[in-house]
Amino acid sequence: MSGGRLRSVPVWLVPATATLLATLAGLDAAQPWRDELATWSAATRGLSGLFRLAGTIDAATGPYYLLVHAWLAVAGDSVAALRLPSALAMAATAGLTAVLGHRLWDARVGTLAGLLFAVLPGTSRYGQEARPYALAGALAVLSTLLLVDALRRPSRRRWAGYAAATTALGLTHLVALTLLAAHAVAVLTATRAVRADGGPGGRSDRSSDGGQRRPPVPGRVVRWWFAALVPVAAAVVPLALIARGQRARQLDWVDAARPGDLAALAGGVTQSSVVGGVLLGLAALGAARAGRRGLLPVSCVLAPVLLLFLAGLVVPLWVPRYLVFVVPFGCLLAGAALASARLPAALAVVALTGLLGLPDQAALRRTHEWPRSATVDYRAVAEIVGSGRRPGDAVVYSPRDSWLFLDLGLRYHLGGRTPQDALLVEGQERRGDLWAAECDRPTECLAEVDRVWLVLAGRRSEPLAAVPGVKGDALRDRFAVARVWPHSGITLALLTRRG
């Protein structure tokens, strides 16, 4: 591909197409994992149920759930339908990354950055997940691109576009608003450049026809930026305050950040330690060579990472996938490094990076769990129950209130063929939660049941012994194990009434 050919097509087209093909390949191969089951549970509720959920535990993801709710009403809730918006968002991210690279450098940098982004295993991983990370990545790059345009050619329309994109970014992913620290650096840098080139005591800015064009007043640039943040604050602050009160429940599984977490971040967001190391090395080389033009993408990587890490030292917040939105900016720096080589050599590096990630690409299409050894095979259990169920059968889950969402996994795959939930007293939607409430007198609730499908977390050789509390006592008193099916991360047992 020559430089002339690169200029003959839109800079976004090839990276966006390559990314779309990568994310659509095997889109529905891996079964939905627990986080996607939470998305399905939330998005298939009525609007009143969605708002109850947002007020109880998941306000931060509420706007995304609302978007998916509207999408599923049209597309259905198949695995492919659940994930297609993320695949399209990742393709948009690649195209926008290429355009931003073109703005900051040239078409070659933009194209190489977008292509490198396309071959990362993490791009496929989060482009095939029904969660907000792919959409947040697209909005992060769009917001930054619109900021660059507004700083170069200020107008109300451009600042309004920036405000809208940044508001959408905050509503999609609160952590992504750490990007505003990098945007502040860009605004201050642009202000200084205005003073040097056209402000008091500086050089006049001449238009292409030789006439003089009045440069923007430095203080006005800052005021425009702050004005653009007003709608962002108005929309996001109430959401953030509600989400803050839910942190103890929503993030009770997160540990405090440790210094070693920074070293593992590149592998976490790219879903491959080898590919992450390659991207990190290329990005560092590009940052060293880019000079002033690299300040914005460097800030867009470092500011969110450092802010979340420092916050995570005090409050448990450090989750690598929350920072997936910084990957396109790392690819921009890597593209700047590759652009210094001849084009065939640069494309060879991109291809080699893709080859190094192939084992991880194959693995993520088998399971989305991380680590992959923690896979829970909901689909296999659902197939056994669906083929062996009889009228009057019941299902019991243990534990019911874990993040594995055993009940959601079975219901997603079986739908209306799911056996009666004998212990259910209040479902997730009515309760406004991700977990249902169970009967506190299980002996009475199971009195009319002759067969129970017992679904347990983990591989259990003695399933009845693994059920704690009064629920376990009720099952052990009245039922015996007829058969056990151990699967990855989950055990199914068929219980029959004694005598």
C-alpha positions as CSV (number, residue, x, y, z in Angstrom):
1,M,0.0,0.0,0.0
2,S,1.7,3.2,-1.2
3,G,1.3,6.7,0.3
4,G,-0.8,7.6,-2.8
5,R,-3.2,4.8,-2.1
6,L,-3.4,5.8,1.5
7,R,-4.6,9.2,0.4
8,S,-7.1,7.9,-2.1
9,V,-9.5,6.5,0.6
10,P,-10.9,8.1,3.8
11,V,-8.4,7.6,6.6
12,W,-11.0,5.9,8.8
13,L,-12.2,3.3,6.3
14,V,-9.6,0.6,6.4
15,P,-9.1,0.6,10.2
16,A,-12.8,0.6,10.9
17,T,-13.5,-2.2,8.4
18,A,-10.6,-4.3,9.7
19,T,-11.9,-3.9,13.3
20,L,-15.5,-4.7,12.3
21,L,-14.4,-7.9,10.6
22,A,-12.3,-8.9,13.7
23,T,-15.1,-8.3,16.2
24,L,-17.7,-10.0,14.1
25,A,-15.6,-13.1,13.7
26,G,-17.0,-15.6,16.3
27,L,-19.2,-12.9,17.8
28,D,-21.5,-15.4,19.5
29,A,-19.0,-18.2,20.0
30,A,-18.4,-17.6,23.7
31,Q,-21.4,-17.8,25.9
32,P,-22.4,-14.7,27.8
33,W,-20.4,-14.5,31.0
34,R,-21.7,-13.1,34.4
35,D,-21.3,-9.4,33.6
36,E,-23.2,-9.8,30.3
37,L,-25.9,-11.8,32.1
38,A,-26.3,-8.7,34.4
39,T,-26.7,-6.6,31.2
40,W,-29.3,-9.0,29.9
41,S,-31.2,-9.0,33.1
42,A,-31.3,-5.2,33.4
43,A,-32.0,-4.5,29.7
44,T,-34.9,-6.9,29.5
45,R,-36.8,-5.3,32.4
46,G,-39.4,-2.7,31.9
47,L,-38.5,1.0,32.3
48,S,-39.8,1.1,35.9
49,G,-37.7,-1.9,36.7
50,L,-34.7,-0.3,35.2
51,F,-35.1,2.8,37.2
52,R,-35.5,0.8,40.4
53,L,-32.3,-1.0,39.6
54,A,-30.5,2.3,39.1
55,G,-31.6,3.5,42.4
56,T,-30.5,0.3,44.2
57,I,-27.2,-0.9,42.9
58,D,-26.2,-0.1,39.4
59,A,-26.8,3.6,38.7
60,A,-23.4,4.0,37.0
61,T,-24.4,1.6,34.2
62,G,-28.0,2.7,34.1
63,P,-27.8,4.8,30.9
64,Y,-26.0,2.0,29.1
65,Y,-28.7,-0.5,30.2
66,L,-31.4,2.0,28.9
67,L,-29.6,2.1,25.5
68,V,-29.4,-1.7,25.3
69,H,-33.1,-2.0,26.4
70,A,-34.1,0.0,23.3
71,W,-31.8,-2.0,21.1
72,L,-33.0,-5.4,22.3
73,A,-36.6,-4.3,21.7
74,V,-35.7,-4.2,18.0
75,A,-33.0,-6.8,17.7
76,G,-33.9,-9.5,20.2
77,D,-31.7,-10.9,23.0
78,S,-29.6,-13.5,21.1
79,V,-25.9,-13.5,22.0
80,A,-25.0,-11.8,18.7
81,A,-27.7,-9.2,19.2
82,L,-26.5,-8.4,22.7
83,R,-22.9,-7.9,21.5
84,L,-23.4,-6.2,18.1
85,P,-23.6,-2.6,19.5
86,S,-20.1,-3.2,21.1
87,A,-18.7,-4.5,17.8
88,L,-20.0,-1.5,16.0
89,A,-18.6,0.8,18.7
90,M,-15.2,-0.8,18.4
91,A,-15.2,-0.2,14.6
92,A,-16.1,3.4,15.2
93,T,-13.3,3.7,17.8
94,A,-10.8,2.4,15.2
95,G,-12.0,4.9,12.6
96,L,-12.0,7.8,15.0
97,T,-8.5,6.9,16.1
98,A,-7.3,7.1,12.6
99,V,-9.0,10.5,12.1
100,L,-7.5,11.8,15.3
101,G,-4.0,10.5,14.2
102,H,-4.5,12.4,10.9
103,R,-5.4,15.6,12.8
104,L,-2.4,15.4,15.1
105,W,0.1,13.9,12.6
106,D,-0.9,12.7,9.1
107,A,-2.8,9.9,7.3
108,R,0.0,7.4,7.7
109,V,0.1,7.7,11.5
110,G,-3.7,7.6,11.7
111,T,-4.0,4.5,9.5
112,L,-1.2,2.6,11.3
113,A,-2.7,3.4,14.7
114,G,-6.2,2.3,13.6
115,L,-4.8,-1.0,12.1
116,L,-2.8,-1.7,15.2
117,F,-5.9,-1.1,17.3
118,A,-7.8,-3.6,15.1
119,V,-5.5,-6.5,15.7
120,L,-5.3,-6.2,19.5
121,P,-7.0,-9.2,21.3
122,G,-8.5,-6.6,23.7
123,T,-10.3,-5.0,20.8
124,S,-12.1,-8.2,19.9
125,R,-12.6,-9.1,23.6
126,Y,-14.5,-5.9,24.5
127,G,-16.0,-5.6,21.0
128,Q,-17.7,-8.9,21.7
129,E,-19.0,-8.0,25.2
130,A,-22.4,-6.6,26.1
131,R,-20.9,-4.0,28.4
132,P,-20.2,-0.3,28.0
133,Y,-16.4,-0.4,27.5
134,A,-16.4,-0.4,23.7
135,L,-18.9,2.5,23.6
136,A,-16.9,4.4,26.2
137,G,-13.8,4.0,24.0
138,A,-15.6,5.4,20.9
139,L,-16.9,8.4,22.9
140,A,-13.5,9.0,24.5
141,V,-11.8,9.3,21.1
142,L,-14.7,11.3,19.6
143,S,-14.7,13.8,22.6
144,T,-10.9,14.3,22.2
145,L,-11.2,14.7,18.4
146,L,-13.9,17.3,18.8
147,L,-11.8,19.1,21.4
148,V,-8.9,19.3,19.0
149,D,-11.2,20.7,16.3
150,A,-12.7,23.2,18.7
151,L,-9.3,24.4,19.9
152,R,-8.0,24.9,16.3
153,R,-11.2,26.5,14.9
154,P,-13.4,27.7,17.8
155,S,-17.1,28.0,17.1
156,R,-20.2,27.5,19.1
157,R,-21.1,24.5,17.0
158,R,-17.8,22.7,17.7
159,W,-17.9,23.4,21.4
160,A,-21.5,22.2,21.5
161,G,-20.4,19.0,19.8
162,Y,-17.6,18.5,22.3
163,A,-20.0,19.1,25.2
164,A,-22.5,16.5,23.8
165,A,-19.8,13.9,23.3
166,T,-18.3,14.4,26.7
167,T,-21.7,14.3,28.4
168,A,-22.4,11.0,26.6
169,L,-19.0,9.7,27.7
170,G,-19.7,10.4,31.4
171,L,-23.1,8.8,31.2
172,T,-21.6,5.7,29.6
173,H,-18.6,5.3,31.9
174,L,-18.0,7.6,34.9
175,V,-14.3,6.5,35.2
176,A,-13.7,7.7,31.6
177,L,-14.2,11.3,32.7
178,T,-10.7,11.2,34.1
179,L,-9.9,12.0,30.5
180,L,-10.9,15.6,31.3
181,A,-7.5,16.0,33.1
182,A,-5.8,15.3,29.8
183,H,-8.2,17.7,28.0
184,A,-7.3,20.4,30.5
185,V,-3.6,19.9,29.5
186,A,-4.6,20.4,25.9
187,V,-6.6,23.5,26.6
188,L,-3.7,25.1,28.6
189,T,-1.3,24.1,25.9
190,A,-3.5,25.7,23.2
191,T,-3.8,28.8,25.3
192,R,-0.1,29.2,25.5
193,A,0.3,28.7,21.8
194,V,-2.3,31.4,21.1
195,R,-0.3,33.8,23.3
196,A,2.9,32.9,21.6
197,D,1.6,33.1,18.0
198,G,-1.1,35.7,18.0
199,G,-1.7,37.1,21.5
200,P,-0.4,40.4,22.9
201,G,3.3,40.6,22.0
202,G,3.1,37.5,19.8
203,R,3.0,36.9,16.0
204,S,-0.1,37.5,14.0
205,D,-1.8,34.5,12.4
206,R,-2.1,34.9,8.7
207,S,-4.7,33.3,6.6
208,S,-3.8,31.4,3.4
209,D,-4.5,34.4,1.2
210,G,-2.1,36.6,3.1
211,G,-4.6,38.5,5.1
212,Q,-4.6,38.6,8.9
213,R,-7.0,36.6,11.0
214,R,-7.6,37.7,14.6
215,P,-6.6,34.8,16.9
216,P,-8.8,33.6,19.7
217,V,-8.3,35.4,23.0
218,P,-6.5,33.0,25.4
219,G,-8.9,33.6,28.2
220,R,-11.9,33.0,26.0
221,V,-10.6,29.5,25.0
222,V,-10.6,28.6,28.7
223,R,-14.0,30.0,29.2
224,W,-15.4,28.1,26.2
225,W,-14.0,24.9,27.6
226,F,-15.5,25.5,31.1
227,A,-18.8,26.5,29.5
228,A,-18.8,23.2,27.5
229,L,-18.4,21.3,30.8
230,V,-21.5,22.8,32.4
231,P,-23.9,20.3,30.7
232,V,-21.5,17.5,31.5
233,A,-21.6,18.4,35.2
234,A,-25.4,18.8,35.1
235,A,-25.9,15.4,33.7
236,V,-23.2,13.4,35.4
237,V,-22.9,14.8,38.9
238,P,-26.3,13.5,40.1
239,L,-25.5,10.1,38.6
240,A,-22.1,10.1,40.2
241,L,-23.6,10.9,43.6
242,I,-26.0,8.1,43.4
243,A,-23.3,5.7,42.2
244,R,-21.1,6.7,45.1
245,G,-23.6,5.5,47.6
246,Q,-23.8,2.2,45.8
247,R,-20.0,1.6,45.7
248,A,-20.0,-0.7,48.7
249,R,-22.3,-3.2,47.0
250,Q,-21.2,-2.7,43.4
251,L,-17.5,-3.0,44.0
252,D,-17.3,-5.1,47.1
253,W,-15.2,-7.6,45.2
254,V,-12.4,-5.1,44.2
255,D,-9.2,-5.0,46.2
256,A,-7.1,-1.9,46.8
257,A,-4.5,-1.0,44.1
258,R,-1.0,-2.3,44.4
259,P,2.2,-1.1,42.6
260,G,2.4,-4.3,40.6
261,D,-1.0,-3.5,39.1
262,L,0.5,-0.8,37.0
263,A,3.0,-3.3,35.4
264,A,0.2,-5.7,34.5
265,L,-2.1,-3.0,33.1
266,A,-0.9,-3.2,29.4
267,G,-1.6,-7.0,29.4
268,G,-4.9,-6.5,31.1
269,V,-6.4,-4.0,28.7
270,T,-5.0,-5.7,25.6
271,Q,-5.9,-9.2,26.9
272,S,-2.4,-10.4,26.1
273,S,0.8,-9.9,28.1
274,V,2.9,-10.3,25.0
275,V,0.8,-7.9,22.8
276,G,0.5,-5.5,25.7
277,G,4.3,-5.4,26.0
278,V,4.7,-4.7,22.3
279,L,2.1,-1.9,22.4
280,L,3.7,-0.4,25.5
281,G,7.1,-0.4,23.9
282,L,5.9,1.2,20.6
283,A,3.9,3.8,22.5
284,A,6.9,4.7,24.6
285,L,9.0,5.1,21.5
286,G,6.4,7.2,19.8
287,A,6.0,9.4,22.8
288,A,9.8,10.0,22.9
289,R,9.9,11.0,19.2
290,A,6.6,12.9,19.0
291,G,7.5,15.9,20.9
292,R,4.8,18.5,21.4
293,R,2.3,16.7,19.0
294,G,2.4,13.7,21.3
295,L,1.4,15.6,24.4
296,L,-2.3,15.1,24.0
297,P,-2.2,11.3,23.5
298,V,0.4,10.9,26.2
299,S,-1.9,12.8,28.6
300,C,-4.9,10.8,27.5
301,V,-3.0,7.6,28.6
302,L,-1.2,8.7,31.7
303,A,-3.8,11.0,33.3
304,P,-6.6,8.4,33.6
305,V,-4.2,5.6,34.6
306,L,-2.6,7.6,37.3
307,L,-5.8,9.1,38.7
308,L,-7.5,5.8,38.9
309,F,-4.4,4.2,40.4
310,L,-4.1,6.9,43.1
311,A,-7.8,6.7,43.9
312,G,-7.5,2.9,44.0
313,L,-4.8,3.2,46.7
314,V,-7.4,4.7,49.0
315,V,-10.8,3.4,47.7
316,P,-11.0,0.0,46.0
317,L,-11.6,1.1,42.4
318,W,-8.7,-0.4,40.4
319,V,-10.2,-2.7,37.7
320,P,-8.0,-2.8,34.5
321,R,-11.0,-3.1,32.1
322,Y,-12.2,0.3,33.4
323,L,-9.2,1.8,31.5
324,V,-9.9,0.1,28.1
325,F,-10.7,3.6,26.7
326,V,-7.0,4.7,26.9
327,V,-5.9,2.0,24.5
328,P,-6.7,4.0,21.3
329,F,-4.4,6.8,22.5
330,G,-1.6,4.3,23.1
331,C,-2.1,3.1,19.6
332,L,-1.8,6.7,18.3
333,L,1.6,6.9,19.9
334,A,2.6,3.5,18.6
335,G,1.4,4.6,15.1
336,A,3.7,7.7,15.4
337,A,6.6,5.3,16.1
338,L,5.8,3.0,13.2
339,A,5.3,5.9,10.8
340,S,9.0,6.7,10.9
341,A,9.8,3.4,9.2
342,R,9.0,2.5,5.6
343,L,5.4,1.5,5.1
344,P,6.0,-2.2,4.3
345,A,8.1,-2.6,7.5
346,A,5.5,-0.7,9.6
347,L,2.7,-2.9,8.2
348,A,4.8,-6.0,8.9
349,V,5.0,-4.9,12.6
350,V,1.3,-4.6,12.7
351,A,0.8,-8.0,11.2
352,L,3.3,-9.5,13.6
353,T,1.5,-8.0,16.5
354,G,-1.7,-9.6,15.3
355,L,0.0,-13.0,14.9
356,L,1.4,-12.8,18.5
357,G,-2.2,-12.2,19.7
358,L,-3.8,-15.1,17.8
359,P,-3.7,-17.6,20.8
360,D,-5.5,-15.0,22.9
361,Q,-7.9,-14.2,20.1
362,A,-8.8,-17.9,20.0
363,A,-9.1,-18.2,23.7
364,L,-11.4,-15.3,24.2
365,R,-13.8,-16.8,21.6
366,R,-14.1,-19.8,23.9
367,T,-14.8,-17.9,27.1
368,H,-15.0,-14.3,28.3
369,E,-14.1,-15.1,31.9
370,W,-10.9,-13.7,33.4
371,P,-8.9,-15.7,34.4
372,R,-10.1,-18.2,31.8
373,S,-9.8,-21.0,34.3
374,A,-12.8,-19.5,36.1
375,T,-15.2,-20.3,33.3
376,V,-18.7,-21.1,34.3
377,D,-20.5,-23.4,31.7
378,Y,-24.1,-22.2,32.1
379,R,-24.9,-23.5,28.6
380,A,-24.0,-27.1,29.3
381,V,-26.1,-27.2,32.5
382,A,-29.0,-25.6,30.7
383,E,-28.9,-28.2,27.9
384,I,-29.1,-31.0,30.5
385,V,-32.0,-29.4,32.4
386,G,-33.8,-28.6,29.2
387,S,-33.6,-32.1,27.9
388,G,-34.3,-33.9,31.2
389,R,-37.0,-31.7,32.9
390,R,-40.4,-33.1,33.7
391,P,-43.7,-31.2,34.6
392,G,-43.6,-30.3,38.3
393,D,-39.8,-30.2,38.5
394,A,-38.2,-27.3,40.5
395,V,-34.8,-25.7,40.4
396,V,-32.7,-24.5,43.4
397,Y,-29.6,-22.4,43.3
398,S,-26.7,-22.3,45.7
399,P,-25.5,-19.7,46.4
400,R,-28.3,-17.4,45.2
401,D,-26.7,-14.1,45.9
402,S,-23.3,-14.5,44.3
403,W,-21.8,-12.6,41.4
404,L,-22.0,-15.8,39.4
405,F,-25.7,-15.2,38.7
406,L,-26.5,-18.9,38.5
407,D,-30.2,-18.2,38.1
408,L,-29.7,-15.7,35.3
409,G,-27.4,-18.1,33.5
410,L,-30.0,-20.9,33.4
411,R,-32.9,-18.5,32.6
412,Y,-31.0,-16.9,29.7
413,H,-30.4,-20.3,28.0
414,L,-33.7,-21.9,28.8
415,G,-36.2,-19.0,28.8
416,G,-39.7,-20.3,29.4
417,R,-38.4,-23.9,29.7
418,T,-36.8,-23.2,33.1
419,P,-38.2,-25.3,35.9
420,Q,-40.2,-23.5,38.6
421,D,-38.0,-21.6,41.0
422,A,-39.4,-23.2,44.1
423,L,-37.7,-20.9,46.6
424,L,-38.4,-17.6,44.8
425,V,-40.4,-15.1,46.7
426,E,-39.4,-11.8,45.0
427,G,-37.7,-11.5,41.6
428,Q,-34.9,-9.2,40.5
429,E,-37.1,-6.8,38.6
430,R,-39.7,-6.3,41.4
431,R,-36.9,-6.1,44.0
432,G,-34.9,-3.6,42.0
433,D,-31.7,-5.6,42.3
434,L,-29.5,-8.1,40.5
435,W,-30.4,-10.8,42.9
436,A,-33.8,-12.4,43.8
437,A,-35.1,-13.0,47.3
438,E,-35.7,-16.5,48.5
439,C,-38.2,-18.2,50.8
440,D,-36.9,-18.2,54.4
441,R,-38.9,-21.5,55.1
442,P,-37.5,-23.8,52.4
443,T,-39.0,-26.9,53.9
444,E,-42.5,-25.5,53.4
445,C,-41.7,-24.1,49.9
446,L,-40.4,-27.5,48.8
447,A,-43.3,-29.5,50.3
448,E,-45.0,-30.3,47.0
449,V,-41.9,-30.9,44.9
450,D,-40.7,-34.4,44.0
451,R,-37.7,-33.6,41.8
452,V,-35.2,-30.7,42.2
453,W,-32.5,-29.6,39.8
454,L,-29.8,-28.3,42.1
455,V,-27.4,-25.8,40.5
456,L,-24.2,-25.2,42.5
457,A,-21.2,-22.9,42.1
458,G,-18.0,-24.8,41.6
459,R,-17.2,-28.5,41.0
460,R,-18.9,-30.5,43.8
461,S,-18.6,-34.3,44.4
462,E,-21.1,-34.1,47.3
463,P,-23.6,-31.5,46.1
464,L,-26.1,-31.8,49.0
465,A,-23.3,-31.3,51.6
466,A,-22.2,-28.1,49.8
467,V,-25.5,-26.3,50.4
468,P,-25.3,-24.3,53.7
469,G,-27.9,-23.2,56.2
470,V,-31.6,-24.1,56.4
471,K,-31.8,-24.5,52.6
472,G,-29.3,-27.3,52.8
473,D,-31.0,-28.8,55.8
474,A,-34.4,-28.9,53.9
475,L,-32.8,-30.5,50.8
476,R,-30.9,-33.1,52.8
477,D,-33.9,-34.1,54.9
478,R,-36.3,-34.6,52.0
479,F,-34.2,-35.5,48.9
480,A,-31.5,-37.8,47.7
481,V,-29.0,-37.3,44.9
482,A,-30.0,-39.3,41.8
483,R,-27.3,-38.0,39.5
484,V,-24.5,-35.4,39.4
485,W,-23.1,-33.6,36.3
486,P,-19.9,-31.6,37.2
487,H,-18.9,-28.9,34.7
488,S,-16.5,-26.1,34.4
489,G,-17.2,-23.8,37.4
490,I,-20.6,-25.2,38.0
491,T,-22.2,-28.5,39.2
492,L,-25.7,-29.8,38.4
493,A,-27.4,-32.4,40.5
494,L,-30.8,-34.1,40.1
495,L,-32.5,-34.7,43.5
496,T,-35.5,-37.0,44.0
497,R,-37.7,-37.2,47.0
498,R,-36.8,-39.9,49.5
499,G,-39.2,-42.8,49.6
